[in-house]
Amino acid sequence: MIPLSTKMRPTKLEDFVGQKHFMYEGSLFYNSIRNKTFESAIFFGPSGTGKTTLARIIAGELDGNFVEINASTTGTKELKEILKNAADRFNGLLQETTVLYVDEVHRWNKLQQDSLLKAIEDGVIKFIGSTTENPYFSINNAIISRVRNIYEFKRLSADEILIILKRTLADKEKGFGGLDVRYDEDALATLAAMAGGDCRVALDALGFIVDNLSEGQTLDRAIVAEAMQKQTTFYDKEEDKYNLLSALQKSVRGSDPDAAIHYLARLIDGGADEMMIGRRLMVMASEDIGMAYPNAISIVTSCVQAAQMIGFPEAQIPLAHAVILMASCPKSNRANEALNAALHDIHSRKIDDVPAHLMDSHYSGASKLGRGQGYKYPHSYGGYITQQYLPDDLYREGVRYYEPTTNGSEGAFKKYLEELREIDRKNGVKR
């Protein structure tokens, strides 16, 4: 039986939901599809966010030959045959370009990826590769340099998934519109929230529920909980969710490990998924711990990744590790405050250009423009030399954005920076 998530794939641009940061009516991406000027691209992001669906829509809009393969099941021999057929079409009477969609392209080795290069360069294929892994690490630079753009797909919001679920229940052709399924609004919203931004998970769960509802039964929260095998307490009210996350962060910020672990326990017991918790923990590691213990972000990220890899119930162990660590270590928000202060200046006043001696000088004619002249390379002076770095007006005003605390490791950075300023003072410069 065809999964509901497959049956419900939209076939028109206007029916596509999500990725509003690049896919909206009037965007360059949208217009390139409508104008049939779309070039090769790489789609990068989590599962269930629309990468395959959008590739198929693009192929339909371009009216060309479309070939879809998965890199995990397609070898070099099959790929050569596909490229040969594409070349025959391109060099034939119709001069037709083939849209080649390669799912999980990161699974191909360098040789297999490189076999696409000539076909892309010659226009024989318009290549769309999709991957759940960072393409800058998993895809050859030669391929990346030949595609128009890398589009990052983000997890769908609960509201976006809810739109798709309601559309499915109303669709009489592909969905459940002919069954008159009764459902509670909050149950459907809970299902959308529990999918973790993965539309495939939400739709297939809905399909499982509807296929197995008893006659006259209403789709309610208890049924959603049973289908997802998760408690739904966390999703009772939207404000409860954010209240618990807020209490967790404020307890960590206040260095109360007992309160912090209490709120983590309530989040886990209520059914919050590991990534929802993990994303907040990684923000806290930089926002609240920051320079007082710079290693916190690395440790917390590793804990979150471990939690994601092993899943619940064991995922709670590395999450607890991260929470206790952050609640128990020194705190500083000064890095974040420094950035906010700099952004405020940028948005609220006119600021002079980058000083000429700091400008790029690695091109012909730079010296004639005075670019890079007078720059002192700190390493040639033992690691530090008095020199202007801020734009002229900020430098004259003695602007300082970063004011380190004496907390934890930041105390050592504070001492180091003060020593450098003393060197500047002796050289007659205030910094």
C-alpha positions in Angstrom: 0.0 0.0 0.0 1.3 3.4 -0.9 2.1 5.5 2.2 -0.2 8.6 2.7 2.9 10.9 2.7 3.6 9.7 -0.9 0.0 10.0 -2.1 -0.3 13.5 -0.7 2.7 15.0 -2.4 1.6 18.2 -4.1 2.3 18.5 -7.9 1.9 22.3 -8.2 4.1 25.1 -7.0 1.2 26.9 -5.3 0.4 23.8 -3.2 3.9 23.5 -1.8 4.0 24.2 1.9 7.1 25.4 3.8 10.6 26.8 3.1 9.3 30.4 2.9 12.8 31.7 3.3 13.4 31.0 -0.4 10.2 29.5 -1.8 7.5 32.1 -2.1 5.7 33.7 -4.9 7.9 36.4 -6.5 11.2 35.1 -5.1 14.1 34.5 -7.5 13.8 30.7 -6.8 10.0 30.7 -7.6 10.4 32.9 -10.7 13.2 30.7 -12.1 10.9 27.7 -12.0 8.0 29.7 -13.5 10.3 31.2 -16.2 11.9 27.8 -16.9 15.3 29.3 -16.1 16.0 27.0 -13.1 19.6 25.8 -13.0 21.3 22.9 -11.1 21.0 23.0 -7.3 21.5 21.1 -4.1 18.7 20.7 -1.6 20.1 20.2 1.9 18.1 19.6 5.1 16.3 17.1 7.4 13.9 14.3 6.1 10.3 15.2 5.6 10.8 18.8 4.7 9.9 18.7 1.0 13.2 18.2 -0.9 11.9 15.3 -3.2 8.5 16.9 -3.5 9.9 20.2 -4.7 12.3 18.5 -7.1 9.4 16.7 -8.8 7.4 19.9 -9.0 10.3 21.6 -10.7 10.7 18.8 -13.2 7.0 19.1 -14.0 7.2 22.8 -14.5 10.2 22.6 -16.8 8.4 20.1 -19.1 11.6 18.1 -19.6 12.6 14.5 -19.2 12.8 13.7 -15.5 14.9 10.9 -14.0 14.8 10.3 -10.3 17.4 8.0 -8.6 18.7 7.2 -5.1 22.4 7.2 -4.7 22.2 4.4 -2.2 20.8 2.0 -4.9 22.3 3.4 -8.1 25.8 2.4 -9.1 28.3 3.7 -11.6 27.0 1.5 -14.4 23.4 2.6 -14.1 24.5 6.2 -13.8 26.5 6.1 -17.1 23.5 4.7 -18.9 21.3 7.5 -17.6 23.8 10.1 -18.7 24.2 8.5 -22.1 20.4 8.6 -22.6 20.4 12.2 -21.4 23.1 13.1 -23.9 21.2 11.4 -26.8 18.1 13.4 -25.9 20.1 16.6 -25.7 21.9 16.1 -29.0 18.8 14.8 -30.8 16.2 16.8 -32.7 14.4 18.1 -29.6 17.6 19.1 -27.8 15.9 18.2 -24.6 17.7 18.7 -21.2 17.1 16.0 -18.6 16.3 16.9 -15.1 18.3 14.4 -13.0 17.3 14.2 -9.3 19.7 12.3 -7.1 18.4 11.6 -3.6 21.0 11.0 -0.9 23.7 12.2 -3.2 26.2 12.2 -0.3 26.3 8.4 -0.5 28.2 8.5 -3.8 32.0 8.4 -3.8 34.1 11.0 -5.4 34.3 9.2 -8.7 30.6 8.8 -9.0 29.9 12.4 -8.2 32.6 13.6 -10.7 30.9 11.6 -13.5 28.2 14.3 -13.4 30.5 17.2 -14.1 30.6 17.1 -17.9 26.9 16.6 -18.2 26.2 19.6 -16.0 28.7 21.8 -17.7 27.4 20.9 -21.2 23.8 21.5 -20.2 22.9 17.9 -20.9 21.3 17.7 -17.4 19.9 20.0 -14.8 21.1 18.4 -11.7 19.2 18.5 -8.4 20.9 16.6 -5.5 19.4 16.2 -2.1 21.2 15.4 1.1 20.6 15.4 4.8 24.2 16.0 5.4 26.1 19.3 5.1 27.0 19.4 1.4 30.2 21.4 2.0 31.5 18.3 3.7 29.8 15.5 1.8 29.7 16.7 -1.8 32.8 17.4 -4.0 33.8 21.0 -4.5 33.7 20.5 -8.2 30.0 19.7 -8.1 29.3 22.6 -5.7 31.0 25.1 -7.9 28.8 24.0 -10.9 25.4 24.4 -9.2 23.5 27.7 -9.0 22.8 27.5 -5.3 22.6 25.3 -2.2 19.1 25.7 -0.7 18.8 24.7 3.0 15.5 23.1 3.9 14.3 23.8 7.4 12.0 21.7 9.6 8.4 22.6 9.0 6.6 24.5 11.7 3.6 22.9 13.5 1.3 25.4 11.8 2.6 24.4 8.3 2.2 20.7 9.1 -1.3 21.4 10.4 -2.2 23.0 7.1 -1.1 19.8 5.3 -3.0 17.5 7.7 -6.2 19.5 7.3 -5.8 19.5 3.5 -5.4 15.7 3.6 -8.6 15.2 5.6 -10.5 17.4 3.2 -9.0 16.0 -0.1 -11.5 13.7 -1.7 -9.2 12.5 -4.4 -6.0 11.5 -2.6 -6.8 12.0 1.0 -9.7 11.2 3.4 -12.3 13.8 2.2 -14.8 11.0 1.3 -14.7 9.4 4.8 -16.0 12.4 6.8 -13.4 11.8 9.6 -14.3 13.4 12.8 -11.4 15.0 14.7 -10.7 17.4 17.6 -8.8 20.5 16.6 -6.4 20.2 19.5 -5.7 16.6 18.7 -4.7 17.5 15.1 -2.6 20.4 16.4 -0.9 18.0 18.8 -0.1 15.6 16.0 1.4 18.4 14.0 3.5 19.5 16.9 4.7 16.0 17.8 6.0 15.3 14.3 9.1 17.4 15.0 9.0 19.3 11.8 8.8 16.1 9.6 5.8 16.2 7.4 6.3 12.5 6.4 6.0 11.4 10.1 2.8 13.5 10.5 1.1 12.2 7.4 2.0 8.6 7.9 0.8 8.8 11.5 -2.5 10.3 10.3 -2.8 7.5 7.7 -2.3 4.9 10.4 -4.9 6.5 12.7 -7.6 7.0 10.0 -7.1 3.4 8.6 -7.6 2.0 12.1 -10.3 4.2 13.6 -13.4 2.3 14.8 -16.7 3.3 13.2 -18.0 6.6 14.6 -14.8 7.1 16.6 -13.4 10.7 16.9 -9.7 11.4 16.4 -8.7 12.8 19.8 -5.6 13.4 21.8 -5.6 9.9 23.4 -5.5 8.3 19.9 -2.7 10.6 18.8 -0.7 9.6 21.9 -1.3 6.0 21.1 -0.3 6.3 17.5 2.8 8.3 18.3 3.7 6.2 21.4 4.3 9.4 23.3 2.7 11.3 26.1 0.9 14.5 25.0 1.1 16.4 28.3 3.8 18.7 26.9 1.4 19.7 24.1 -1.7 20.4 26.3 -1.3 24.2 25.8 1.1 26.1 23.7 2.0 28.4 26.7 2.8 25.4 28.9 5.4 24.3 26.4 7.2 27.7 26.4 6.7 28.1 30.1 8.7 24.9 30.8 11.4 25.8 28.3 11.6 29.3 29.8 11.8 27.9 33.4 14.6 25.5 32.3 16.7 28.3 30.8 16.2 30.7 33.7 17.1 28.0 36.2 20.3 27.2 34.3 21.0 31.0 34.1 20.4 31.3 37.8 22.9 28.4 38.5 20.2 26.2 40.2 20.9 22.6 39.0 18.1 21.2 41.1 15.5 23.4 39.5 17.0 23.0 36.1 16.9 19.2 36.2 13.3 19.4 37.6 12.1 21.3 34.5 14.1 19.0 32.2 12.3 16.0 33.9 8.9 17.7 33.3 9.7 18.3 29.7 10.7 14.7 29.1 7.8 13.3 31.1 5.4 15.5 29.1 6.6 14.1 25.8 9.0 16.8 24.5 11.3 15.4 21.9 15.1 15.4 22.2 15.7 18.0 19.5 13.2 20.5 20.8 15.0 20.4 24.2 18.4 20.2 22.5 18.0 23.3 20.4 17.2 25.3 23.5 20.2 23.8 25.3 22.6 24.8 22.5 21.3 28.4 22.6 21.8 28.5 26.4 25.4 27.3 26.1 26.3 30.4 24.1 23.8 32.9 25.4 24.2 32.2 29.1 27.5 30.4 29.6 29.5 32.0 26.8 33.0 33.0 27.5 32.9 32.0 31.2 33.3 28.4 30.0 33.8 28.4 26.2 33.9 24.6 26.1 30.2 24.4 27.2 29.0 24.8 23.6 31.1 21.9 22.4 30.1 19.6 25.3 26.4 20.5 25.0 26.3 20.0 21.3 27.9 16.6 21.7 25.3 15.7 24.4 22.5 16.8 22.1 23.9 14.9 19.1 24.2 11.8 21.4 20.6 12.2 22.5 19.5 12.4 18.9 21.5 9.3 17.9 20.3 7.0 20.8 16.7 8.3 21.2 14.5 8.1 24.2 14.5 6.7 26.9 18.3 6.8 27.0 18.5 10.2 25.4 17.5 11.7 28.8 21.0 10.8 30.1 23.1 13.1 27.9 20.4 15.8 28.1 20.7 15.7 31.9 24.5 15.8 31.6 24.2 19.0 29.5 21.7 20.7 31.9 23.7 19.9 35.1 26.9 21.1 33.5 25.4 24.4 32.4 23.6 25.0 35.7 26.8 24.3 37.7 29.4 26.4 35.7 30.2 30.1 35.6 27.9 32.4 33.5 28.5 35.2 31.1 26.3 36.8 28.5 28.9 39.4 27.5 29.6 37.9 24.0 25.9 38.2 23.2 25.7 41.6 24.7 28.7 42.7 22.6 27.1 41.6 19.4 23.8 43.3 20.3 25.6 46.6 21.0 27.5 46.4 17.7 24.3 45.6 15.8 22.5 48.6 17.6 25.2 50.9 16.3 25.1 49.6 12.8 21.3 50.0 12.7 21.1 53.4 14.4 24.0 55.5 13.1 26.3 56.2 10.2 29.6 54.4 10.6 32.8 55.1 8.7 34.3 52.6 6.2 36.7 49.8 7.1 40.1 51.5 7.6 42.2 51.4 4.4 45.0 49.4 5.9 42.6 46.6 6.8 41.1 46.4 3.3 41.8 43.5 1.0 45.0 44.0 -1.0 45.1 40.7 -2.9 44.1 42.0 -6.3 45.6 44.1 -9.1 45.4 47.8 -8.5 44.8 47.6 -4.8 48.0 49.4 -4.0 47.1 52.3 -6.2 43.9 52.7 -4.1 45.9 52.5 -0.9 44.3 49.2 0.1 46.2 47.3 2.8 49.1 49.8 3.0 50.5 50.2 6.5 49.0 47.1 7.9 51.1 45.5 10.6 51.1 41.7 10.7 50.8 40.9 14.5 52.6 37.6 14.2 55.7 39.5 13.0 55.7 41.4 16.3 55.4 38.4 18.7 51.6 38.2 18.5 50.5 41.7 19.2 51.2 45.2 17.9 49.3 48.5 18.6 47.1 49.2 15.6 43.7 50.6 14.7 41.0 48.1 13.8 37.7 49.9 14.4 36.3 52.3 11.7 37.6 55.9 12.2 34.7 57.4 14.1 34.3 54.5 16.5 38.0 54.4 17.1 38.1 58.2 17.9 35.2 57.6 20.3 37.0 54.7 22.0 34.0 52.5 21.5 34.1 49.2 23.4 31.5 46.5 22.9 32.9 43.6 24.8 33.2 44.0 28.5 34.4 40.7 30.0 33.4 39.5 33.5 35.7 37.9 35.9 33.6 34.7 35.9 35.4 31.4 35.2 37.5 31.3 32.1 36.4 34.8 31.1 38.5 36.2 33.9 41.6 35.0 32.1 40.5 36.6 28.9 39.7 39.9 30.7 43.2 39.9 32.2 44.8 39.3 28.8 42.8 42.1 27.1 43.7 44.5 29.9 47.4 43.7 29.4 47.0 44.5 25.7 45.3 47.8 26.5 48.2 48.7 28.9 50.6 48.2 25.9 48.4 50.5 23.8 48.4 53.1 26.7 52.1 53.1 26.9 52.2 53.6 23.1 50.0 56.6 23.5 46.8 54.9 22.1 43.6 54.5 24.0 41.7 51.3 23.1 
